[in-house]
Amino acid sequence: MCDGSLFDKLSQIGRTIRNNGRPWGGIQLIITGDFFQLPPVPDYDKDKSRDIKFAFEAATWSTSIDHTIGLTQVFRQRDPVFAQMLNDLRLGVITPESERAFKALSRPLNFKDGVETAQLYPTRNQVESSNTSRLNALSGKLMRFDAMDVGGPNTDPNTRDKLLANMMAPKSIDLKVNAQVMLIKNLDDSLVNGSLGKVIAFSDEKTFEMTSVESFDTEMDAAMNKAKQKLKAFSRDSDTSSSTGMKYPVVQFMGVDGTSRTILCQPEEWKVEQPNGEVIAKRTQLPLILAWALSIHKAQGQTLERVTVNLQRIFEKGQAYVALSRAPTQAGLQVIGFEKNKVMAHPRVVTFYNSLYSAEEATGKPSNAGDFVTNRLGRPAAAPKPAPVPAPKPKAAPRNAFMAMGSK
């Protein structure tokens, strides 16, 4: 999340680089985001008393953004009842009906394919403790995979290390057979960032031999044979593991369409580049993290088909909303410790969203999607505001917009 101070600094950088006094140096902006999610974290190292400053509170926001438009269509959840429950949660105003429905989701979830729900926790310590204990409880050999990190020839080492530390891929990951993992990169239409799976073996690409597995049932054996036959279709680097004999995890994933997919997971690249294409920092690592437990922060932006959310230690505004809205359906969601007083929306964010209008209002076109305020903010519809009509200019600056959208 970009905070207000960073927003102002970036605008100044744009003016300086382009030698142009207009906001952002005249660069056209289309900004998307949802301020109801986790707020920006202040730099307490520099100022212990510093308060949260949202991007819309930046000194240059009003001069940089011409339109603030609310996007209303929900993509992650298809069930309108569940979508409304999450909208109540987002606004921090829980109706008695939504409260009963969320508490009813405390029932246990059981799946027969061996892939459990991912547990979401508010703190990193809870996540690390849970994943470590579950991994240690597994029998078999531990396999460690270290990332290969590089920086550009002109990159300051401290800058490179900070960029690498913020990458989703871990510097090191320990795995065993039967470890639950999550894919952190899109591979194709059904294997996407957030797909849950289980390590069923370790193998090199050339042989795809299933090792470290004591026994297989008929269904698992069939999955392995199918994976061998389709190896070439899913290989990410045809030379690396073949030439070195390096063994990588064989993972059985549950796809977004409900079917299982078994692939050999090989290293992928994450990199940060300059506008000219020069690489500042690059990490090569398996596109996996342990996924018995995940932090709410790390899960932000992902879709989790099976997820258990523990809200007992919720401490930040927007945390409960971000966690629960990862689930596309109620059927794949378990909620532990739901309490109405843990659902919090930042009052300054609520005030900001009261000022948003629809795309139809911005363009002056009739709205056929319903009133934005009614659909998104849960209050009576107001009369549409006429779109602002800018005065003609010989060389008008690009029109900038902020598209406000929920995570659902």
HELIX and SHEET records of a PDB file:
HELIX    1   1 GLY A    4  ARG A   18  1                                  15    
HELIX    2   2 PRO A   23  GLY A   26  5                                   4    
HELIX    3   3 ALA A   55  GLU A   57  5                                   3    
HELIX    4   4 TRP A   61  SER A   64  1                                   4    
HELIX    5   5 PRO A   80  LEU A   91  1                                  12    
HELIX    6   6 PRO A   96  ALA A  104  1                                   9    
HELIX    7   7 ARG A  124  ASN A  136  1                                  13    
HELIX    8   8 PRO A  157  ALA A  165  1                                   9    
HELIX    9   9 THR A  218  GLN A  229  1                                  12    
HELIX   10  10 LEU A  231  PHE A  234  1                                   4    
HELIX   11  11 THR A  240  THR A  244  1                                   5    
HELIX   12  12 ILE A  296  ALA A  299  1                                   4    
HELIX   13  13 GLN A  319  LEU A  324  1                                   6    
HELIX   14  14 LYS A  340  LYS A  342  5                                   3    
HELIX   15  15 PRO A  347  TYR A  353  1                                   7    
HELIX   16  16 ALA A  359  THR A  363  1                                   5    
HELIX   17  17 PHE A  372  PHE A  372  1                                   1    
HELIX   18  18 VAL A  373  LEU A  377  3                                   5    
SHEET    1   A 3 ILE A  30  GLY A  33  0                                        
SHEET    2   A 3 ALA A 401  ALA A 404  1                                        
SHEET    3   A 3 HIS A  67  GLY A  70  1                                        
SHEET    1   B 4 ALA A 293  SER A 295  0                                        
SHEET    2   B 4 ALA A 118  TYR A 121  1                                        
SHEET    3   B 4 VAL A 307  ASN A 310  1                                        
SHEET    4   B 4 LEU A 333  ILE A 336  1                                        
SHEET    1   C 2 MET A 143  ASP A 146  0                                        
SHEET    2   C 2 SER A 172  LEU A 175 -1                                        
SHEET    1   D 3 MET A 148  GLY A 151  0                                        
SHEET    2   D 3 VAL A 279  GLN A 285 -1                                        
SHEET    3   D 3 GLU A 268  GLU A 273 -1                                        
SHEET    1   E 5 SER A 260  LEU A 264  0                                        
SHEET    2   E 5 TYR A 248  MET A 254 -1                                        
SHEET    3   E 5 LEU A 196  SER A 203 -1                                        
SHEET    4   E 5 GLN A 180  LEU A 183 -1                                        
SHEET    5   E 5 LEU A 288  LEU A 290 -1                                        
END                                                                             
